[in-house]
């Protein structure tokens, strides 16, 4: 029986409705959640994301501002700009748009964002809170994957979980969220593939999360019967198609649930960014009280 599709839009709509309600409650307390996106230089791909951010913010009642800095902005100038946003009580969320020019160290700049305004969840404090099972602001795509898994109603406790990909913003935090839910969690990465062991790990996965950016890396025949498959890969092809990291059609013949590509976990990412913006505003309110 073909797998049930885990679409991101219903989850995104649900999250945005909840966020809009919380925004109204915060405004009644005199707190207006606001999100500032900082972009250095022109980037058309980034424009797609900032447009989506603006649209989602408007739907949720969150003030949104895109601050564009020239491409020749130095790292020192960017750090000073971020420090100004950190100090501004009217700014409750900060996002640094990627990619940055090559002369700027992205991690140094991201880590300079005040942790309580770090709506992407990338600072050491927020990553540490995820590690210790006390998350406040979690990387958005990783949380989207986790929320989709929970939406199936399947108990993660004790399940064989495999995460393919160990990026700081998807693979690692997704693995930690699943580990903290008592999934028996394995992470596969480049060294796993070099040893030819990815397939053996994937074949036993009851819950599989894939985020590597390699089209159809995971073959449909590797999927365990009845598995949950979360494919975060977005890989454009020369003929205009978008492929995931998993062979979707073949995998759907074996899985119980699978995300479509596009239209899966990534669809909920911007909605979770809005939820993080509200969570950040609440965190700052707590710190002031």
JOFENNOR-V503700 format. One record per residue. NEAR is the number of other C-alpha atoms within 8 Angstrom. Layout:
NEAR  NEAR
//
This chain:
4  8  11  8  8  10  11  14  10  7  11  14  9  8  11  14  9  8  12  11  8  9  14  9  8  12  10  7  6  6  9  11  15  12  14  12  13  12  13  12  11  7  6  6  6  10  8  8  8  10  8  9  10  10  8  12  12  10  9  12  9  13  10  12  8  9  8  8  9  8  8  5  9  8  10  6  8  10  10  8  8  11  10  8  9  11  6  7  6  6  12  13  14  14  11  8  10  6  5  11  8  5  6  9  9  7  6  7  13  10  10  10  13  8  9  8  13  16  15  11  12  13  12  7  7  15  12  8  11  14  10  7  8  7  10  8  12  16  13  13  12  13  13  13  13  11  9  12  11  10  7  7  6  7  6  10  8  7  11  11  13  15  16  13  14  12  7  8  11  13  17  11  15  13  12  10  12  13  10  8  8  10  13  10  11  9  11  14  9  7  7  10  10  7  6  7  9  9  9  7  11  12  9  9  13  12  12  14  13  15  14  9  9  9  11  10  8  9  11  14  7  10  14  12  7  9  14  12  12  14  16  15  15  12  11  8  8  5  4  6  7  10  13  17  18  14  12  11  7  10  15  14  10  16  16  12  14  16  14  11  13  10  11  16  16  12  12  14  13  13  13  13  11  14  11  12  15  12  10  15  14  9  9  10  9  7  6  5  4
//
